[in-house]
Amino acid sequence: MEFQKSTIREYFESFVITAIIALFATTFTVQAFKIPTGSMESNLLIGDHLLVNKFIYGLSSGFISKILPYRNPKRGDVIVFKYPNSPETAYVKRLIGMPGDKVEMNGRTIYINGQPLKENYTQYIDPGSIYEHYGPYLVPQNQYFAMGDNRDNSQDSRFWGFVPRNYILGKALVIYWSFETPRDEYLQTSVPDRVKQYTDVIVNFFTKTRWQRTFKIIR
């Protein structure tokens, strides 16, 4: 009897410790994120499932930030952050403007402090799309200017403003799974819709998984 109680206690303690480690990891180290829209195509596709490195940016101030291998966000990072107009929603975009930068967009060229930004990750789905002018935007301290790679289909800092530093959740790290997903799936939130989506994954897991994107590093 004593042995049985001891065994049950050991299992319980192991379970609690595992749960604490998992909670710590998802809170401070990595987090899963699914791409719901095409704003980052063709670098990130609808249905890509990412791991987000929440540790890399760490704390923006304090003693711990000086002794652990944190770094500040930098231009070109693909970041996940709380949408400023609705903080319970997470967005993924590319970091374009740093605090203190003057950001302008003429045609399809981004200018940072008057200098053209070299970009090899952008996509324009409409061959005839022409942008007249955006900006200039002066990025405030402790805030950032973020844009989608798919410039013809991205609601980003051009339209809703800057991303506060404390809203940045982490840096997109790797695609761990990618599944062919309808463009409007993120709008289908009813219970029958969810059941249909889960069924689709179960039935078509092997045929709709984009195997070539598995473990692709995000750049």
N, CA, C and O of each residue as an XYZ file, in Angstrom:
876
protein
N       0.835     -1.217      0.000
C       0.000      0.000      0.000
C       0.859      1.251      0.000
O       0.612      2.216     -0.723
N       1.899      1.188      0.861
C       2.824      2.316      0.939
C       3.548      2.519     -0.391
O       3.755      3.651     -0.830
N       3.930      1.407     -1.027
C       4.619      1.471     -2.327
C       3.704      2.089     -3.378
O       4.146      2.893     -4.198
N       2.402      1.702     -3.348
C       1.451      2.212     -4.338
C       1.268      3.714     -4.186
O       1.217      4.437     -5.181
N       1.167      4.193     -2.938
C       1.015      5.631     -2.696
C       2.245      6.383     -3.188
O       2.134      7.446     -3.798
N       3.429      5.811     -2.912
C       4.678      6.443     -3.333
C       4.765      6.532     -4.847
O       5.210      7.545     -5.386
N       4.341      5.472     -5.540
C       4.377      5.463     -7.002
C       3.422      6.511     -7.577
O       3.773      7.245     -8.502
N       2.214      6.570     -7.018
C       1.232      7.559     -7.482
C       1.755      8.965     -7.265
O       1.588      9.835     -8.120
N       2.390      9.189     -6.120
C       2.943     10.515     -5.828
C       4.052     10.872     -6.805
O       4.137     12.017     -7.251
N       4.904      9.907     -7.144
C       5.992     10.162     -8.089
C       5.437     10.542     -9.462
O       5.930     11.472    -10.101
N       4.413      9.820     -9.910
C       3.796     10.145    -11.194
C       3.181     11.537    -11.163
O       3.302     12.304    -12.118
N       2.517     11.853    -10.052
C       1.882     13.161     -9.920
C       2.923     14.272     -9.951
O       2.744     15.282    -10.632
N       4.014     14.081     -9.207
C       5.070     15.097     -9.174
C       5.712     15.254    -10.555
O       6.022     16.370    -10.971
N       5.909     14.150    -11.258
C       6.480     14.209    -12.610
C       5.567     14.974    -13.548
O       6.018     15.779    -14.362
N       4.266     14.707    -13.419
C       3.288     15.407    -14.256
C       3.313     16.909    -13.990
O       3.302     17.713    -14.922
N       3.345     17.281    -12.708
C       3.357     18.702    -12.340
C       4.614     19.386    -12.862
O       4.545     20.487    -13.408
N       5.751     18.740    -12.697
C       7.022     19.316    -13.157
C       7.019     19.477    -14.676
O       7.455     20.503    -15.197
N       6.522     18.455    -15.389
C       6.441     18.525    -16.853
C       5.534     19.667    -17.282
O       5.857     20.407    -18.211
N       4.393     19.810    -16.601
C       3.447     20.886    -16.936
C       4.081     22.248    -16.701
O       3.888     23.170    -17.494
N       4.841     22.380    -15.611
C       5.500     23.659    -15.310
C       6.546     23.983    -16.370
O       6.639     25.125    -16.821
N       7.332     22.988    -16.770
C       8.350     23.202    -17.804
C       7.699     23.591    -19.126
O       8.173     24.497    -19.812
N       6.601     22.900    -19.488
C       5.897     23.212    -20.735
C       5.321     24.613    -20.688
O       5.382     25.342    -21.678
N       4.757     25.000    -19.542
C       4.207     26.344    -19.393
C       5.308     27.391    -19.499
O       5.127     28.424    -20.143
N       6.443     27.127    -18.869
C       7.573     28.054    -18.944
C       8.050     28.202    -20.383
O       8.321     29.309    -20.846
N       8.151     27.072    -21.088
C       8.655     27.099    -22.468
C       7.732     27.903    -23.369
O       8.199     28.726    -24.156
N       6.412     27.672    -23.263
C       5.475     28.378    -24.142
C       5.323     29.839    -23.749
O       4.968     30.676    -24.579
N       5.591     30.149    -22.476
C       5.452     31.531    -22.017
C       6.684     32.361    -22.338
O       6.564     33.522    -22.731
N       7.872     31.777    -22.176
C       9.102     32.561    -22.272
C      10.016     32.166    -23.430
O      10.874     32.964    -23.808
N       9.877     31.000    -23.996
C      10.865     30.521    -24.959
C      10.307     30.412    -26.376
O      10.734     31.156    -27.258
N       9.365     29.503    -26.613
C       8.808     29.335    -27.954
C       7.284     29.313    -27.896
O       6.682     29.001    -26.869
N       6.691     29.649    -29.022
C       5.239     29.610    -29.126
C       4.869     29.246    -30.556
O       5.535     29.662    -31.503
N       3.814     28.476    -30.705
C       3.328     28.110    -32.034
C       2.410     29.204    -32.572
O       1.690     29.855    -31.816
N       2.448     29.395    -33.888
C       1.642     30.436    -34.530
C       1.277     29.962    -35.933
O       2.114     29.403    -36.642
N       0.027     30.187    -36.332
C      -0.441     29.789    -37.654
C      -0.670     31.021    -38.524
O      -1.252     32.007    -38.071
N      -0.210     30.964    -39.780
C      -0.409     32.060    -40.716
C      -1.835     32.001    -41.268
O      -2.187     31.035    -41.945
N      -2.669     33.024    -40.989
C      -4.064     32.971    -41.425
C      -4.346     33.670    -42.751
O      -5.345     33.371    -43.407
N      -3.472     34.604    -43.155
C      -3.726     35.391    -44.364
C      -2.496     35.390    -45.275
O      -1.449     34.847    -44.920
N      -2.636     35.999    -46.443
C      -1.562     36.007    -47.427
C      -0.674     37.231    -47.382
O       0.004     37.523    -48.367
N      -0.651     37.960    -46.274
C       0.100     39.221    -46.235
C       1.612     39.040    -46.288
O       2.335     39.998    -46.560
N       2.105     37.821    -46.032
C       3.549     37.579    -46.059
C       3.972     36.672    -47.212
O       5.105     36.192    -47.241
N       3.070     36.437    -48.158
C       3.429     35.616    -49.329
C       4.512     36.312    -50.137
O       4.565     37.541    -50.153
N       5.382     35.556    -50.810
C       5.372     34.107    -50.828
C       6.362     33.507    -49.828
O       6.630     32.306    -49.848
N       6.902     34.362    -48.956
C       7.815     33.872    -47.920
C       7.084     32.970    -46.935
O       7.570     31.893    -46.591
N       5.913     33.414    -46.483
C       5.073     32.624    -45.592
C       3.709     32.447    -46.243
O       3.114     33.416    -46.715
N       3.213     31.216    -46.272
C       1.955     30.902    -46.936
C       0.844     30.688    -45.913
O       1.093     30.347    -44.757
N      -0.392     30.901    -46.374
C      -1.545     30.588    -45.536
C      -1.491     29.096    -45.187
O      -1.347     28.244    -46.064
N      -1.609     28.803    -43.897
C      -1.528     27.414    -43.460
C      -0.156     26.996    -42.971
O       0.015     25.867    -42.508
N       0.838     27.893    -43.064
C       2.142     27.607    -42.445
C       2.002     27.687    -40.923
O       1.385     28.613    -40.396
N       2.576     26.717    -40.230
C       2.590     26.713    -38.771
C       4.023     26.983    -38.316
O       4.947     26.253    -38.675
N       4.194     28.036    -37.527
C       5.526     28.507    -37.169
C       5.842     28.239    -35.703
O       4.951     28.092    -34.866
N       7.134     28.182    -35.422
C       7.603     28.311    -34.053
C       8.206     29.699    -33.913
O       9.042     30.109    -34.718
N       7.782     30.406    -32.899
C       8.227     31.777    -32.664
C       9.199     31.786    -31.489
O       8.884     31.285    -30.410
N      10.371     32.352    -31.704
C      11.384     32.475    -30.661
C      11.032     33.682    -29.780
O      11.264     34.829    -30.160
N      10.473     33.404    -28.607
C      10.086     34.474    -27.692
C      11.246     34.905    -26.795
O      11.171     35.932    -26.121
N      12.307     34.120    -26.792
C      13.439     34.385    -25.910
C      14.403     35.415    -26.490
O      15.071     36.136    -25.748
N      14.472     35.480    -27.820
C      15.547     36.228    -28.478
C      15.570     37.712    -28.098
O      16.641     38.287    -27.909
N      14.388     38.332    -27.986
C      14.338     39.758    -27.667
C      14.308     40.005    -26.163
O      14.611     41.106    -25.702
N      13.943     38.976    -25.401
C      14.001     39.031    -23.953
C      13.318     40.242    -23.362
O      12.241     40.657    -23.791
N      13.976     40.790    -22.373
C      13.465     41.965    -21.674
C      14.107     43.202    -22.268
O      15.292     43.201    -22.600
N      13.324     44.252    -22.398
C      13.854     45.480    -23.005
C      14.715     46.280    -22.039
O      15.444     47.179    -22.461
N      14.642     45.967    -20.748
C      15.462     46.693    -19.773
C      15.683     45.807    -18.547
O      15.096     44.730    -18.439
N      16.519     46.259    -17.639
C      16.748     45.529    -16.406
C      18.060     44.762    -16.407
O      18.710     44.623    -17.443
N      18.443     44.262    -15.229
C      19.726     43.574    -15.045
C      19.804     42.286    -15.857
O      20.833     41.996    -16.468
N      18.694     41.494    -15.866
C      18.709     40.201    -16.559
C      18.986     40.393    -18.046
O      19.658     39.565    -18.661
N      18.474     41.478    -18.630
C      18.668     41.720    -20.063
C      20.137     41.939    -20.408
O      20.526     41.816    -21.569
N      20.965     42.269    -19.392
C      22.384     42.534    -19.646
C      23.239     41.279    -19.547
O      24.355     41.257    -20.065
N      22.738     40.228    -18.889
C      23.563     39.041    -18.688
C      23.130     37.851    -19.541
O      23.891     36.896    -19.695
N      21.930     37.894    -20.092
C      21.465     36.809    -20.949
C      21.591     37.214    -22.418
O      21.612     38.405    -22.727
N      21.676     36.226    -23.339
C      21.953     36.540    -24.757
C      20.735     37.069    -25.507
O      20.317     36.497    -26.514
N      20.175     38.161    -25.009
C      19.091     38.824    -25.712
C      19.668     39.774    -26.759
O      20.841     40.143    -26.696
N      18.848     40.158    -27.703
C      19.221     41.241    -28.608
C      17.972     42.033    -28.948
O      16.854     41.543    -28.788
N      18.161     43.250    -29.414
C      17.034     44.077    -29.815
C      16.523     43.648    -31.187
O      17.287     43.100    -31.982
N      15.243     43.888    -31.478
C      14.744     43.640    -32.840
C      15.568     44.443    -33.839
O      16.012     45.552    -33.542
N      15.768     43.870    -35.034
C      16.519     44.595    -36.043
C      15.778     44.562    -37.377
O      14.932     43.701    -37.619
N      16.113     45.508    -38.219
C      15.463     45.625    -39.520
C      15.608     44.320    -40.311
O      16.691     43.739    -40.393
N      14.493     43.878    -40.888
C      14.499     42.651    -41.662
C      13.988     41.443    -40.909
O      13.665     40.426    -41.523
N      13.908     41.532    -39.583
C      13.357     40.429    -38.793
C      11.883     40.223    -39.138
O      11.142     41.187    -39.333
N      11.473     38.975    -39.211
C      10.047     38.656    -39.312
C       9.550     38.482    -37.884
O       9.933     37.538    -37.193
N       8.693     39.403    -37.447
C       8.285     39.441    -36.043
C       6.812     39.082    -35.888
O       5.999     39.295    -36.787
N       6.495     38.531    -34.723
C       5.112     38.294    -34.323
C       4.819     39.252    -33.181
O       5.613     39.376    -32.248
N       3.683     39.926    -33.254
C       3.378     40.968    -32.275
C       1.874     41.091    -32.060
O       1.069     40.602    -32.853
N       1.524     41.747    -30.980
C       0.123     42.049    -30.719
C      -0.322     43.176    -31.652
O       0.329     44.216    -31.744
N      -1.428     42.954    -32.331
C      -1.968     43.981    -33.217
C      -2.371     45.188    -32.370
O      -3.214     45.051    -31.483
N      -1.786     46.374    -32.620
C      -2.040     47.537    -31.756
C      -3.514     47.900    -31.590
O      -3.909     48.374    -30.526
N      -4.334     47.687    -32.619
C      -5.747     48.043    -32.526
C      -6.591     46.971    -31.850
O      -7.755     47.205    -31.527
N      -6.004     45.799    -31.636
C      -6.724     44.694    -30.996
C      -5.682     43.742    -30.401
O      -5.379     42.710    -31.001
N      -5.129     44.077    -29.228
C      -3.968     43.360    -28.685
C      -4.176     41.868    -28.445
O      -3.199     41.138    -28.279
N      -5.416     41.400    -28.423
C      -5.630     39.961    -28.241
C      -5.359     39.180    -29.525
O      -5.342     37.949    -29.515
N      -5.144     39.905    -30.642
C      -4.852     39.285    -31.933
C      -3.366     39.412    -32.244
O      -2.777     40.475    -32.050
N      -2.758     38.325    -32.726
C      -1.331     38.345    -33.081
C      -1.170     38.518    -34.587
O      -1.888     37.898    -35.371
N      -0.226     39.365    -34.985
C       0.102     39.595    -36.388
C       1.545     39.151    -36.633
O       2.359     39.093    -35.712
N       1.838     38.839    -37.895
C       3.219     38.568    -38.293
C       3.550     39.466    -39.488
O       2.832     39.464    -40.488
N       4.625     40.220    -39.380
C       5.065     41.130    -40.439
C       6.590     41.210    -40.404
O       7.245     40.625    -39.542
N       7.128     41.950    -41.364
C       8.575     42.174    -41.382
C       8.874     43.546    -40.804
O       8.189     44.525    -41.101
N       9.904     43.601    -39.974
C      10.285     44.860    -39.348
C      11.059     45.709    -40.364
O      12.106     45.301    -40.865
N      10.523     46.886    -40.652
C      11.107     47.767    -41.665
C      11.730     49.014    -41.061
O      12.854     49.378    -41.405
N      11.007     49.669    -40.163
C      11.479     50.926    -39.592
C      11.815     50.809    -38.123
O      11.033     50.271    -37.339
N      12.997     51.321    -37.743
C      13.468     51.291    -36.362
C      13.131     52.605    -35.661
O      12.832     53.599    -36.324
N      13.176     52.621    -34.328
C      12.931     53.876    -33.610
C      13.839     54.996    -34.110
O      15.055     54.828    -34.207
N      13.239     56.133    -34.423
C      13.996     57.281    -34.922
C      14.115     57.354    -36.424
O      14.539     58.383    -36.951
N      13.751     56.283    -37.147
C      13.842     56.270    -38.611
C      12.746     57.146    -39.245
O      11.661     57.328    -38.694
N      13.083     57.673    -40.417
C      12.072     58.301    -41.270
C      11.801     57.341    -42.422
O      12.693     57.041    -43.216
N      10.565     56.862    -42.503
C      10.193     55.849    -43.486
C       9.276     56.466    -44.538
O       8.284     57.114    -44.206
N       9.619     56.257    -45.815
C       8.779     56.707    -46.926
C       8.649     55.589    -47.945
O       9.516     54.720    -48.042
N       7.561     55.616    -48.705
C       7.378     54.661    -49.797
C       6.955     55.430    -51.026
O       5.897     56.060    -51.049
N       7.793     55.372    -52.052
C       7.496     55.967    -53.350
C       7.430     54.857    -54.382
O       8.409     54.140    -54.585
N       6.294     54.707    -55.033
C       6.135     53.590    -55.937
C       6.297     52.295    -55.172
O       5.579     52.044    -54.205
N       7.245     51.466    -55.604
C       7.503     50.204    -54.912
C       8.800     50.237    -54.125
O       9.304     49.190    -53.719
N       9.340     51.410    -53.905
C      10.617     51.538    -53.198
C      10.402     52.144    -51.823
O       9.739     53.170    -51.670
N      10.981     51.480    -50.820
C      10.980     51.993    -49.455
C      12.253     52.797    -49.230
O      13.346     52.357    -49.587
N      12.105     53.966    -48.642
C      13.262     54.794    -48.297
C      13.359     54.898    -46.774
O      12.391     55.239    -46.095
N      14.543     54.600    -46.261
C      14.827     54.746    -44.834
C      15.817     55.885    -44.673
O      16.961     55.795    -45.118
N      15.369     56.959    -44.034
C      16.202     58.150    -43.844
C      16.762     58.640    -45.179
O      17.913     59.068    -45.265
N      15.929     58.570    -46.214
C      16.296     59.072    -47.532
C      17.033     58.089    -48.414
O      17.282     58.387    -49.582
N      17.391     56.923    -47.893
C      18.133     55.933    -48.668
C      17.222     54.760    -49.046
O      16.479     54.257    -48.204
N      17.278     54.320    -50.329
C      16.432     53.186    -50.734
C      16.800     51.915    -49.987
O      17.978     51.622    -49.783
N      15.792     51.168    -49.586
C      16.003     49.912    -48.865
C      16.027     48.761    -49.865
O      15.099     48.588    -50.655
N      17.099     47.980    -49.817
C      17.197     46.816    -50.702
C      16.368     45.683    -50.124
O      16.588     45.248    -48.993
N      15.403     45.207    -50.920
C      14.504     44.147    -50.460
C      14.433     43.048    -51.517
O      14.166     43.321    -52.687
N      14.672     41.814    -51.104
C      14.569     40.691    -52.032
C      13.481     39.714    -51.610
O      13.446     38.569    -52.061
N      12.587     40.185    -50.733
C      11.556     39.308    -50.174
C      10.142     39.775    -50.528
O       9.175     39.105    -50.165
N       9.998     40.889    -51.217
C       8.672     41.431    -51.470
C       7.985     40.759    -52.650
O       8.631     40.196    -53.534
N       6.661     40.834    -52.641
C       5.843     40.295    -53.728
C       4.738     41.298    -54.048
O       4.157     41.906    -53.149
N       4.459     41.459    -55.327
C       3.350     42.295    -55.789
C       2.465     41.426    -56.654
O       2.833     41.078    -57.776
N       1.280     41.070    -56.131
C       0.417     40.128    -56.834
C      -0.301     40.780    -58.009
O      -0.767     40.099    -58.923
N      -0.384     42.117    -57.974
C      -1.016     42.838    -59.079
C       0.081     43.498    -59.912
O       0.679     44.479    -59.471
N       0.357     42.973    -61.120
C       1.452     43.516    -61.939
C       1.307     45.008    -62.221
O       2.300     45.699    -62.448
N       0.086     45.497    -62.206
C      -0.129     46.912    -62.528
C      -0.222     47.809    -61.316
O      -0.516     48.998    -61.448
N       0.023     47.264    -60.137
C      -0.127     48.074    -58.922
C       0.949     49.157    -58.864
O       2.137     48.883    -59.033
N       0.515     50.364    -58.627
C       1.427     51.501    -58.517
C       1.060     52.290    -57.261
O      -0.087     52.701    -57.086
N       2.033     52.490    -56.407
C       1.800     53.240    -55.193
C       2.308     54.666    -55.397
O       3.449     54.873    -55.810
N       1.470     55.624    -55.112
C       1.873     57.014    -55.300
C       2.890     57.426    -54.239
O       4.041     57.739    -54.544
N       2.437     57.418    -52.992
C       3.340     57.876    -51.940
C       2.755     57.532    -50.579
O       1.569     57.753    -50.333
N       3.592     56.988    -49.689
C       3.242     56.800    -48.293
C       4.302     57.494    -47.449
O       5.500     57.350    -47.694
N       3.848     58.245    -46.458
C       4.789     58.894    -45.558
C       5.136     60.311    -45.976
O       4.452     60.899    -46.814
N       6.205     60.870    -45.391
C       7.123     60.164    -44.473
C       6.522     59.923    -43.083
O       5.722     60.708    -42.574
N       6.945     58.806    -42.499
C       6.564     58.468    -41.139
C       7.814     58.549    -40.265
O       8.827     57.927    -40.585
N       7.760     59.290    -39.192
C       8.867     59.347    -38.242
C       8.548     58.361    -37.119
O       7.598     58.558    -36.362
N       9.346     57.302    -37.017
C       9.071     56.246    -36.045
C       9.450     56.729    -34.649
O      10.603     57.092    -34.419
N       8.497     56.739    -33.708
C       8.805     57.209    -32.346
C       9.745     56.256    -31.619
O       9.941     55.115    -32.037
N      10.316     56.738    -30.536
C      11.154     55.885    -29.691
C      10.324     54.740    -29.113
O       9.150     54.903    -28.783
N      10.972     53.574    -29.001
C      10.337     52.360    -28.462
C       9.159     51.869    -29.307
O       8.285     51.161    -28.806
N       9.136     52.246    -30.593
C       8.120     51.751    -31.494
C       8.777     51.378    -32.829
O       9.901     51.785    -33.121
N       8.043     50.591    -33.630
C       8.605     50.036    -34.859
C       7.577     50.122    -35.992
O       6.369     50.187    -35.763
N       8.103     50.119    -37.218
C       7.268     50.181    -38.422
C       7.353     48.819    -39.105
O       8.438     48.385    -39.493
N       6.215     48.147    -39.254
C       6.195     46.782    -39.796
C       5.355     46.719    -41.064
O       4.340     47.405    -41.181
N       5.787     45.884    -42.017
C       5.076     45.733    -43.283
C       5.030     44.264    -43.688
O       5.915     43.487    -43.332
N       3.989     43.886    -44.438
C       3.921     42.556    -45.005
C       4.763     42.458    -46.257
O       4.941     43.449    -46.965
N       5.284     41.274    -46.542
C       6.072     41.074    -47.757
C       5.203     41.174    -49.007
O       5.681     41.581    -50.067
N       3.928     40.805    -48.885
C       2.991     40.900    -50.002
C       2.384     42.300    -49.978
O       1.321     42.510    -49.393
N       3.040     43.227    -50.597
C       2.697     44.643    -50.458
C       1.323     45.002    -51.039
O       0.742     46.020    -50.662
N       0.801     44.176    -51.952
C      -0.522     44.440    -52.516
C      -1.642     43.905    -51.633
O      -2.815     44.176    -51.892
N      -1.300     43.158    -50.608
C      -2.337     42.512    -49.795
C      -1.880     42.437    -48.346
O      -1.772     41.351    -47.777
N      -1.610     43.597    -47.753
C      -1.138     43.608    -46.376
C      -1.644     44.846    -45.647
O      -1.347     45.977    -46.029
N      -2.405     44.611    -44.603
C      -2.754     45.681    -43.679
C      -1.614     45.788    -42.669
O      -1.426     44.901    -41.837
N      -0.864     46.868    -42.750
C       0.328     46.988    -41.909
C       0.501     48.408    -41.412
O      -0.460     49.176    -41.381
N       1.720     48.770    -41.021
C       1.951     50.076    -40.402
C       1.623     51.246    -41.315
O       1.467     52.370    -40.838
N       1.517     51.007    -42.608
C       1.085     52.074    -43.511
C      -0.332     52.530    -43.183
O      -0.700     53.677    -43.439
N      -1.122     51.623    -42.615
C      -2.542     51.886    -42.424
C      -2.945     52.061    -40.962
O      -3.847     52.844    -40.663
N      -2.282     51.333    -40.035
C      -2.711     51.429    -38.635
C      -1.616     51.897    -37.688
O      -1.826     51.912    -36.475
N      -0.457     52.279    -38.205
C       0.531     52.909    -37.337
C       1.645     51.996    -36.855
O       1.970     50.997    -37.497
N       2.223     52.349    -35.721
C       3.462     51.722    -35.246
C       3.188     50.589    -34.256
O       2.103     50.476    -33.684
N       4.225     49.750    -34.077
C       4.158     48.625    -33.143
C       4.968     48.982    -31.896
O       6.181     49.161    -31.996
N       4.341     49.092    -30.734
C       5.101     49.368    -29.507
C       6.067     48.224    -29.191
O       5.777     47.060    -29.470
N       7.198     48.563    -28.616
C       8.216     47.555    -28.292
C       7.654     46.451    -27.407
O       7.972     45.279    -27.607
N       6.837     46.803    -26.446
C       6.336     45.787    -25.523
C       5.207     44.943    -26.115
O       4.690     44.045    -25.450
N       4.821     45.228    -27.370
C       3.836     44.403    -28.066
C       4.504     43.307    -28.896
O       3.823     42.397    -29.368
N       5.818     43.377    -29.081
C       6.514     42.374    -29.880
C       6.671     41.097    -29.065
O       7.258     41.106    -27.983
N       6.140     40.001    -29.595
C       6.140     38.721    -28.883
C       7.396     37.901    -29.168
O       7.857     37.147    -28.311
N       7.951     38.049    -30.376
C       9.134     37.274    -30.699
C       9.443     37.289    -32.189
O       8.790     37.980    -32.971
N      10.447     36.516    -32.561
C      10.906     36.423    -33.943
C      10.488     35.078    -34.527
O      10.716     34.030    -33.924
N       9.869     35.121    -35.717
C       9.482     33.879    -36.394
C      10.739     33.078    -36.705
O      11.685     33.605    -37.289
N      10.751     31.813    -36.318
C      11.974     31.023    -36.373
C      11.960     29.980    -37.489
O      12.844     29.979    -38.345
N      10.964     29.093    -37.486
C      10.958     27.968    -38.413
C       9.521     27.528    -38.674
O       8.657     27.653    -37.807
N       9.275     27.009    -39.880
C       7.990     26.392    -40.206
C       8.086     24.920    -39.807
O       8.889     24.175    -40.369
N       7.273     24.500    -38.842
C       7.339     23.095    -38.428
C       6.310     22.230    -39.143
O       6.427     21.005    -39.159
N       5.293     22.872    -39.741
C       4.285     22.143    -40.514
C       3.557     23.136    -41.409
O       3.322     24.276    -41.010
N       3.200     22.709    -42.616
C       2.460     23.562    -43.541
C       1.368     22.739    -44.205
O       1.624     21.657    -44.732
N       0.132     23.269    -44.175
C      -1.026     22.538    -44.675
C      -1.816     23.447    -45.605
O      -2.105     24.592    -45.257
N      -2.166     22.947    -46.785
C      -2.941     23.731    -47.754
C      -4.254     24.173    -47.122
O      -5.058     23.350    -46.684
N      -4.458     25.489    -47.082
C      -5.588     26.056    -46.344
C      -6.312     27.086    -47.201
O      -5.657     27.906    -47.844
N      -7.641     27.070    -47.229
C      -8.397     28.070    -47.991
C      -8.106     29.482    -47.495
O      -7.849     29.688    -46.309
N      -8.146     30.444    -48.394
C      -7.822     31.822    -48.045
C      -8.783     32.429    -47.031
O      -8.404     33.318    -46.269
N     -10.018     31.956    -47.018
C     -11.007     32.555    -46.130
C     -11.235     31.741    -44.859
O     -12.201     31.996    -44.140
N     -10.370     30.767    -44.564
C     -10.610     29.905    -43.411
C     -10.643     30.688    -42.108
O     -11.413     30.355    -41.208
N      -9.811     31.731    -41.993
C      -9.759     32.487    -40.743
C     -11.072     33.186    -40.429
O     -11.307     33.596    -39.292
N     -11.940     33.322    -41.453
C     -13.254     33.934    -41.238
C     -14.305     32.905    -40.822
O     -15.395     33.268    -40.380
N     -13.974     31.630    -40.965
C     -14.918     30.554    -40.664
C     -14.674     30.061    -39.241
O     -13.815     29.208    -39.014
N     -15.423     30.593    -38.292
C     -15.159     30.340    -36.879
C     -16.290     29.609    -36.156
O     -16.190     29.363    -34.954
N     -17.352     29.261    -36.859
C     -18.455     28.561    -36.208
C     -18.045     27.126    -35.863
O     -17.054     26.616    -36.386
N     -18.808     26.484    -34.987
C     -18.509     25.106    -34.591
C     -18.531     24.161    -35.791
O     -17.607     23.362    -35.940
N     -19.564     24.219    -36.663
C     -19.543     23.341    -37.848
C     -18.334     23.588    -38.745
O     -17.775     22.651    -39.316
N     -17.927     24.872    -38.868
C     -16.749     25.191    -39.675
C     -15.498     24.549    -39.071
O     -14.677     23.980    -39.789
N     -15.361     24.646    -37.740
C     -14.197     24.075    -37.066
C     -14.159     22.555    -37.244
O     -13.101     21.979    -37.500
N     -15.304     21.924    -37.108
C     -15.368     20.471    -37.280
C     -14.946     20.101    -38.694
O     -14.209     19.135    -38.896
N     -15.414     20.869    -39.670
C     -15.054     20.617    -41.062
C     -13.550     20.770    -41.279
O     -12.940     19.992    -42.012
N     -12.960     21.775    -40.641
C     -11.523     22.018    -40.790
C     -10.704     20.891    -40.168
O      -9.736     20.424    -40.768
N     -11.083     20.453    -38.973
C     -10.363     19.360    -38.313
C     -10.492     18.061    -39.110
O      -9.543     17.285    -39.221
N     -11.683     17.845    -39.658
C     -11.897     16.652    -40.473
C     -11.012     16.679    -41.716
O     -10.449     15.660    -42.117
N     -10.899     17.865    -42.319
C     -10.059     18.016    -43.509
C      -8.611     17.660    -43.202
O      -7.940     17.010    -44.004
N      -8.130     18.094    -42.028
C      -6.751     17.786    -41.635
C      -6.566     16.284    -41.454
O      -5.579     15.714    -41.918
N      -7.516     15.648    -40.779
C      -7.407     14.209    -40.524
C      -7.441     13.410    -41.822
O      -6.636     12.500    -42.019
N      -8.372     13.753    -42.704
C      -8.570     12.985    -43.939
C      -7.452     13.246    -44.947
O      -7.011     12.340    -45.655
N      -7.002     14.503    -44.998
C      -6.059     14.892    -46.060
C      -4.676     15.257    -45.538
O      -3.931     15.980    -46.200
N      -4.333     14.764    -44.363
C      -3.056     15.139    -43.752
C      -1.881     14.898    -44.696
O      -1.032     15.774    -44.864
N      -1.827     13.734    -45.305
C      -0.668     13.385    -46.128
C      -0.696     14.070    -47.495
O       0.355     14.420    -48.032
N      -1.877     14.260    -48.056
C      -1.959     14.816    -49.408
C      -1.901     16.344    -49.428
O      -1.456     16.928    -50.415
N      -2.348     17.005    -48.344
C      -2.366     18.469    -48.326
C      -1.218     19.081    -47.527
O      -1.034     20.298    -47.533
N      -0.457     18.249    -46.848
C       0.721     18.781    -46.161
C       1.772     19.177    -47.188
O       2.093     18.399    -48.086
N       2.311     20.396    -47.056
C       3.387     20.856    -47.955
C       4.711     20.381    -47.347
O       5.376     21.108    -46.610
N       5.064     19.151    -47.676
C       6.214     18.522    -47.037
C       7.522     19.277    -47.292
O       8.418     19.271    -46.449
N       7.628     19.922    -48.452
C       8.871     20.610    -48.785
C       9.101     21.839    -47.905
O      10.211     22.370    -47.866
N       8.064     22.295    -47.201
C       8.207     23.466    -46.335
C       8.505     23.085    -44.880
O       8.763     23.958    -44.051
N       8.471     21.795    -44.572
C       8.713     21.346    -43.217
C      10.122     21.698    -42.752
O      11.103     21.389    -43.429
N      10.215     22.340    -41.603
C      11.490     22.761    -40.975
C      12.230     23.815    -41.817
O      13.453     23.939    -41.740
N      11.477     24.558    -42.609
C      12.096     25.652    -43.368
C      12.394     26.819    -42.423
O      11.516     27.281    -41.693
N      13.638     27.286    -42.450
C      14.038     28.441    -41.630
C      13.449     29.714    -42.247
O      13.503     29.905    -43.462
N      12.899     30.563    -41.416
C      12.252     31.805    -41.881
C      13.279     32.914    -41.946
O      13.969     33.193    -40.965
N      13.381     33.547    -43.106
C      14.342     34.632    -43.304
C      13.644     35.872    -43.841
O      14.291     36.894    -44.072
